[in-house]
């Protein structure tokens, strides 16, 4: 399942360099995951300092 970044995101950007398919981008004061591109690797989830990335 793809992942989603929740409203608890504090816009650190730790997740962006970890994504092997570049599906994370900045928008409206937080980061967003393009669910159509996400390959469900989980690399972004483990580096999020506030646990804002969840499986959907």
N, C-alpha and C positions, 0 to 999 in steps of 0.2 A: 504494500500500500504506500502511496506517496505520503509525504509529510506536509504539515502546515505550520506556519509560524503564528503563534497566538499573540494577543494584545499585550502579553507580559514581556514582549521583546523590548530591550533597552537600546537597540540600534548599535551594538558593538561591532558587528561585522565579522565576528570570529568564524561564522559559518561559511562565509563566501569563499575563502581560499580552499576550504576543505571539500567543496562540491566538485566531483570529477566531470560533471556534465554542464556546469555553469547555469544551473536553473534557479539560482537565488539572485534577486535584484532588489534594489532599494526603491521604496515607494511609500508615500504618505507617512514619513517619519518612522517607518520600521522596514524590516526586510520581508520579502515575499518569495514564496517558492512557486515556480511554474509547475503545477501538478502534472501537466502533459509531458514535461521533459524529465521530471524526477524519476530516477531509477531505483529508488528505495534502498539505497546503500546504508543510510544511517550515519554517515560521516559527519553531517552537520549537527545532528542531535547530540552527539557525545561531546562536542566542544562548546555548546551553548551554556553560558555561565548562569542563566536564569531558568533553564529548563522550559524555554518558550517554544520548542519544536516538538510537535506530537505527530503520531501516526494518525491518519484519517481512514 
